[in-house]
Amino acid sequence: MAQLRQEVDPAEVGLDGKALDRLDQHVAHYVDEGRLPGFLVAVARGGRIAHLTTHGHRDVAAGLPVEPDTLWRIYSMTKPVTSVAALMLTEEGRLSLDDPVAAHLPAFADPRVYVGGSGQDIETRPAGRPLLVRDLMTHTAGLTFAFYHCHPVDALYREAGLESAVLPGSDLATTVEAYARLPLQFEPGTQWNYSVATNVLGRIIEVVSGRPLDAFLAERVFRPLGMSDAGFQVTGDQAGRLAELYGGTDDDGIEPIPGLPLFGRPRFLSGSGGMVATAYDIHRFMELLRRRGELDGTRLLKPETVDLMTRNHLPGGADLRAVGSRPPTTNPATTGSASASASPW
């Protein structure tokens, strides 16, 4: 088991130690007020850890402190890992960013796009072009999340039992087919909407590689990079290091809430948000990207592929204010604010 340690004084790499101390004090204030259970802050520059702080508890009731080797449910930080895996397959010529999704998942062969109405009166039309793999990676596929409560299409997700982005009791393949039966919120490639798209990408990885997503990531990403604790489940030896999950209360306090079912291999392998990892694991992965696809002699991606990842691929090179999906103006009853932060995936 590897864990983070401070490797260099902040001043040696051009960081202000006093500013880092103020950062710690600011976050610690929330813990001391009972608004956060605990935290770990690590700051690296040039690949070396220059600041490492833990404070508070990973399990409040048990009095267990946050430690450098604490395991965290990383939820949506699973997405870049899944995206790297998909790009590895593109470099091998087994997948293309311009492949129609239906070439790998036939359920997406005839996508339909929302036109108007809601509920049983919803109107759709055939999509003007197929969904592409690159649409999944940029969240421009027209997919959505059920929890937004701001568009008739996300209402259909809730009606289909996808409130938590997964059909209860189902695996990734079955859930992704459920996505495919629902209309798209907009034409593929024309707008941006944070969505279940990376779950679909995870399923494509399974189909193309012939391996379950957790096995593929373990063999091709985690082990080569030395991400020794990363995965989709927690073993008995790891269990005591897993941070409990907490939500806010109406009086600005916190209370335990259910987290991902990590004890035992999950039936639903979410490429969008199913992973657990330590800060050390995340540091290793981020170093791979900072060093443009190579870490300690192990190369997973070509430098030009990592460069491609960091470019703006939104329609016309726009920003999110210009291409972010908006509720339909013709149906005021469905309007509201959408926040990705509530996503369980």
N, C-alpha and C positions, 0 to 999 in steps of 0.2 A: 504494500500500500504506500503510495507516494502522496505527499502533501506539500502545500506551499510553505515557503519560508522567505523571510526578507533576505535579499542577496546583496544589497548595496545601499549606502546612505543616500537619501533623496538628493542632497546637494551634489553628489557625484554625477548624477545624470540630469542636472539642471532643474530639479523640482524644489519647490518651496516647502520645507518641512513644517513651518508654522501654518501655512495654508492647509496642508494635509491634516494637521491637528485640529484646525477649525472645522474641517469636514467631519472628522470623527465626533467632535463635540456636538455638532449640529444633529447628526443622526442619533447619537446616544441620548440626546434630549427626548426624542420620541420614545425610546425604550424606557427611559426612566419615568416618563409620564404614563406608561402603560399603553401606548398607542402602537408599538411594535414589540414583538417578542425578543428579537435580537437581530444581529447583522454581522456580516463579514465584508470588509472593504479591502481590496487589494489593488494597488496601483503599480504598473510596470512601465518602464521606458527602455527602449532598445532591447526588449526581451528579458530584462532583469527586474525582479520584484524589488521596488524601492520603498514600499509602504504596505504593511499588513496589520489589520486591526480586527479583533473579534470583540463582541460585546453582547450581553444579554443571553438569552436562552434559546436553544433549539427545541426544547420541550419545557414549557413553563411549569406544568403541574409536577413533573418529575424533578425539576430543578437542574436539568442538564444544560450546561453552557454551550454556546456556539464555539466551535473549535476549528482550526484550520482544515481538518479532515471531515467536517460535517457534510453530509449528503443533502442535496437540495433537489426538489422537483423543479426542473428548469422550464417546463411548459413550452412557451413559444420559441425559446432559444434552441429547441429541437429543429426548427425550420432550417437554419443555415447548415446544420449537419446533414439533413436530408438533401438539401440543394447541392452540397459538395459531392455527396454520393451519386446524385444524378449526373453531375458534370464529369465525374470519373467515367461513367458509362458512355458519355458522349465522346470523351477522348479515346475510348476504346472502339468507337465506331458502332456501338450497339444501340445507341439512342441519338436522336438529333433534336435540337431545340425546335426545329421546324416540323417535327413529326406531328401529324394529327393525333390527338389523344386517343381517338377511336382506333388507330392502328394497333394500339396495345390494349385498349379497354373498349371493346365493341359496343358496350352500353351507351357510349357517348357518340354514336354514329349519326344520330339525327337530333342535334340540340335545337331547342326552341327558345325563343326570347320573349320576355314579358313585353306586352304592348299596353295593356290597361286593365282596369277592373281589380277586383280582389275576391278572395275566397272562391266560391263555386262559379263566380262570374268572371274569373280572370281570363284575359285574352292574350294569346301568344301567336307567334309566327315563326317559321323556320329561320334559323340563324343564317346570316349572310355568308359566313365562312365557318370552317371547322374550328374547334378549340385546338390550340397548339400547345406543345409542352412548354414553350416559352411563356405562354399566357398563364400557366399554372405558377411558374417561378416568379412572375411579376405581379401576381394577384390581379390580372386583367382578364380573367377567364369568364367573368360574369357570375361566378359562384358567390356565396355569402355565408353568414352565420345566422343561426336561429335566434340568438339573443338580442339582436339589434332592435327589434320592434320599431322599425322605421320604414318598411317597404312591404308590399303585399307578397313578394317572393320569400322574405324571411319568415313570414307567417306560414307559408306553405312548408317550410322546413320544420316549424314547430308542429304543424299538423301531421307531418310524416314521422314524428317521434325523434327528431334530430335536435332537440333542445340543447343537448350537450355535445353536439357534433357527431355522435355515434348512436346507431340503433341499439337500444338496450339488449345486451347479451350477444351482440353480433361481432364478427371479425371485420378486419379492414376491407376485405373484398366485398362482403355483403353491404357494408355501409357505403362504400364508394358507388356501388350500383344504385343505392337509394338516392344519392346525390344526382346521378345521371337521369333519373326519372323526373326530376324537377326542372322547371324552366330557368333559364339564365336571367339574371337581373338586367343585363345589357349585352349588346353585341360584343363578342370576344375581341379583345385588343383595343377597345375604344375608351374604357374607363378603368379606374382602379378601385378595388373594394377588398379589404382584408377579409379572408374567407377560409374555407376548408380546402383550398386548392392544394396545400402541401400534403394533406392526407392523400389526395388523388396522386400526387407525384410519388409519394411513398409506395402506393400500390403499383405504379408503373415500374418502379425499381424492382419490386418483387417479381413482376411478370417478365421483365427483360433479363434479370439475373437468374431467375429460377430459384431464388432463395428467399425465405422470410425476411422481412425488413430488419428485425433485430439481429438475425444471424449475419446478414450482409454488412451491416454497420459494424458489428463486432469484429468481423474478419478483415474488413477492408479499411476501416477508419480507426476504431478504438484501439485495437491491439497494435497496429503499426505506429500509432502516435503515443502509445504508453498512457492512454486514458483509462487507467486501471479500474476505476469505479463506475465509469459511464455505462449506461444500459437502460433497459426498459423494465427491469425488475430489481428487487433488493434481496440479497441472500441473507441467510441467518447471521453470518459474520458481519454483514453491513448494517443490519437492522438497528442496532443501538446508536448509529451515527446519523440516522435519517431525521431531518428537521420536521417537526409537526407543522401542519398548515393552519393558519389562522385568518380569520376575517374580521372586519370591523363591526362594532356594535353601534347602536344609536347614540350612546353616551360617549363616543370616541374611545372606547376600550377595544379589546380584542377577545375573541373566543375561538376555540378549535372548530374547524370545519372539515368535512371529508376531503381527502386528497385522492390522487390517482391510486388505483389498487395495485400496488407495486410488489406485494408479497406473493410470489408465484408469477409465472409468465402470464401477462395479460392477454386476453383473447383479442382485444383491439390494439394493434400496434400503430400508434398515431405518429406518423412522420411530421405532423404539425405541432405536437406538444406532449409526447409521451415519455420523454427521457428523464432520468435522474443522473446527477453528476456532482462532483466536488468542484470547488474553485480551482484546484489543480488541473482537473480535466478541462475546464473551460479555458484556462490559461494556455494549455497545450494546443487546443484547437485554434485559439485566436493567434497564437504564434505561427501556426501553419499558414494562416491567411496573411499575417504581417510579413512573413518571409516568402510570400508569393508561391505557396504550394509545396514547400519543403521544410522539414524540421529534423534536425539531428541526423542528416543523411537519408531520411525517408522522404521521398517525393510522392505526393498523392495527385497533384495537379500541375500542369504546366504554368509558368508565370503568366503567359498571355490569357489563360483561362481565368486566373484570379483577377487579372486586370479587367476582363469582361464582366466579372461579378460586381465590380465596383463602379461600373458606368450606370448612367441613367437610361433605363430601358422603357420608361413610360411613354405613352403615345406622343410623338412629336418632341420628345425630350422635355416635356412639361413638368411642373411640380404638382404635388398632390392637391393644392388648392384649385388647380385648373382641371384636373381629370378625376378627382375623387368622386365616387358615386354619391348622388343626392336622391332624397325621396322624390317620388313623382309629384309634381305640383298640382296635378289634377285630382289628387286624393288626399286632402288635408288630414283626414282621420288617421292616416298612416305615418304622418310626419313625426319627427323626434330626433334626438341626438343619438348617434351611434358611437360607442366606445369599444375599441378592441381590448381594452385592459380587463374587461370582464370575462374574456374568453377562457374556457377551460382547456383549450387546445392551442 
